[in-house]
Amino acid sequence: MPPDTFYLHDWLGFHAGRTPGKTALVDAAKGGASVTWQEWNGRVRSLASRLHTDGLRPGDRVAWFGTNSIGFLTGYLACSMGGHVFVPFNYRWAPDEVAFALRDSQPRIIFTDPEFESALNAVAGSIPVVPAAGGDPGLVLDTGYQSPPLDPGMTAGLFYTSGTTGRPKAAICTHRRIWWNTRNAVDVFGMTGADAALLATPLFHTGALYTQFHPVLAAGGTAILLDRFEPESYLRTIASNGVTITFAVPTMMEQLLQTGWLDRLPPRHLRFLYVAGAAATAPLVEAYESRGIPLRQGYGTTETNMIACMLHGEVRGRPASVGRIAPNWEVRLVDDEGRDVKPGQTGEIAVRGPGMFSGYLNRPEETAAALRDGYFHTGDLGCFDQDGFLYISGRKKEMYISGGENVYPAEVERVLAEHPSVAEAAVTGVPDPRWGETGGALVVIRPGHRFDAEALRLHAREKLAHYKVPARYRQAGALPRNALGKVVKSQVRDILTGDG
């Protein structure tokens, strides 16, 4: 189906007509409440009709503030149907962050889980806050609503980046770009109507929304929802709902491993676990593969609508890689002058493809800096090997210089994670009177092991050049992370320097 005539809500209508009685969504966090494709289509049309009756027109923005739910996805597709712009907020934001996003995106209405209603009313001003009781905004089913004329270049959603430094930015995503990303995800995952995808990471981020929900919607499978990640309920949900595909970041994988539930409750019907957000370490990959759980790793960003590189069959042989370039994408590695670097050399990852974002809302200067010559310059560093596999070296701004030598934290973190006592490690530059900066490592120790800084230092010396070996080590119960599970390096630095 061509991208100029097909939209997200059209897949809903297609499956409602083709398999009306099949289960489309299951809310595992709310007692297994479910809807069929036909029922869901009615709910979406009803909400789209309500928004139209309330005076919203194509291009108006609708914010959603809440956990994963059937209502969240109903709101998303109702906005697609009405030509409105869906703006999901991070429900973990502090009031000041919410107030900023409201000023930035200027939605006409905010839907929310009832538990957040009073907090939102305190910062929403004149913007109506509507509780979506039971995950749905109290609808009387109306299947007669018809979508207004739409254009594939219209903005479909505004997706805020994690904002580890400064204010978050809203990436602009059009209907056409969603179509391309969805088709790519269906193809690389081999998604069919027989698949059941578990969505356990927040839907306000594109990880779950773009790599799990969009392709299962297009393929006509079933989406299983959890409102938060908790290892035991996550694995029980996989086993009891016949989940075939799910998404996780490496820290989630580590938590699952530590519970022991993978041995007691092996999800043998799982086709694969998709890993992104960071590269899984070799010991973690081996732990899952040895239990018969196939992994696929990938690389993408909010701005690229996720999948730009993909690794599947070769995960065991190349556990540190995030894969080869995905179909319909171009990936370059460039130096500070924009020149391509050679295989084995580190450069900034620059991405181009039809599924890319259009720019940042209200940020023309930052858009111009990020989008150059048709490529999105990610700020991530990586290198290709001779076979075209991409390895992530870290963030450009996280690189530090020790004695005149560039050090990329991700390389050091991978080495430390290979030590049997280390569950996770985060490395950053810390001030040093002799070298300017040297490495500091914050480590999480596995149960049954003890923290031994000298043993870690010796382990690193065996595998790294001397200037890359961290000089400072501290133990932590957990690494500081943002809502997507990414390590917040500024907080790591504060802990290592005694300011945190």
C-alpha positions, 0 to 999 in steps of 0.5 A: 500500500503506497505511503501517499494513500495509507495511514496508521488508522487505515491499518486498523480499519483494514483488520477490523474488516478482515478479522473483526473478532480477533483480539487486537489489544490486551491490557495485561496490567488491568486484569487482561482486559482486551478488545477485538479489532472491530471493537477497537475500530469503534472506540477509535472512531468514537474518540475521533468523532468526539474530538471533532465535536469538541472543535478540534480540527486537523493540525490541532495537537492532543497531549496524552499523559499516562502509562501504557494502556488501551486508551493511550493507543486509542487516542493515538489512532484517533488523532491519526484519523482526525488529522490531529497531532499526537503529543505523548508526554513522559508521565515521570516528568516533574511539574516544571518539565510538564509546564515547559512541554505544554508551552512548547507544544501548545495542545488543545486538550490533555488526556490523562490517567485519573491518578495524574489529573490533579497534578496536571491541573496544577500546571495546565492553565486553561488547557482542558485536562480530561481523565481517561477512566479505565484507560478509555475516555468514556466513549459512546461507540460511534462507528460512523465518523469519517476521516477528513482529507489528509496529506502524508506530509502532515505532522502525525506526532511530536515525540520528545527526546529524553533530554539528558541535558537541557530541555527536551526537544520535540521531534516532528514526525509525519504520516509518510515517515511513519509509513516508511518506518512501519513497513521497514519494521514489518520487513526486518522483523518478519512480522505477521498476524500470528505475532503477539508483541509485548509492549512493556517500555513506555509508549511515550518513547519511540522504542516500543511505539515504533518497533513493536506497536506500529508493525504489529498494527500493520501485520494484524497481530496482537499487542500486549500491554504492561504499564511498567516493567517488573521482571516477574510480571513481564515473564509471566505475561510472556508465558501466559499470552503466547508472546512471540516478540518483545523489546528490552534495553540491556538493563532490563535483560540484566534484571530478568537474568538476576531474578532466575525466572528465565530458568524457571519460566523459559518463554520457548515460544518467543521468536526473539527479544529485540534489544536496543538503547545500548549494545548488549554485552557478550556475557549477556548475549551468551546468557540468553542464547544459552537458554534458547532465547534468540536476540536481535539488536538494533540501533536508532534514535527518536529522530530516525524513528528507531531502526536504522541498523539491525543485527539478528542471525549474527548476534552470537558472533558479534555481540557488541555490534548493533548490526548492518544498515537496515533496508531503505537507510543510509548510514555514514561515519564522519569526522568533524569536517564531515568527511567519511572515515575508514572502517575501523576508525571512529566517526559520528553516525550520520543517518538518512532515510525516508523514515526520518524526522522533519526537524525539532519543534520551535528549534530552527537552529538546532534543526539546522545543526542536526540536519545537514546535507540531508543527513541527521547527525546523531551525536553518537560515535561508532565504527564499521568493521570490514564487513559493514557491522556497526559498533557504537563507541558512545556519545560525541559529547561523552568522549573525553581526552586523557593525556592527548588521547581520545577515549570512548566510554562505551569501549571501556564499559564493554570491557569492564562488563566482561569481568565476572563480577560486573553486572553493569558499568558506566564510564566517564571522564573525571578531572586529573591534575596530570592528564587533564582527564582520566577515566572513572567507572561506576559499577554494579556488582553481581549478587554473590560477588564483591567489589574489588577495584584493583581486580577491575583495573587489572582486568582492564589493563589486559584488554585496553591501552593504558590511557583507556584504563579507568583510574577511579572506581566506585560501586553503586546499587544501580546506575542512574538512568532516565525514563528510557533506561539510558544512563545519565552520565552527568549524574555518574560524573557527580557520583565519581567526583563526590558531588552526587 
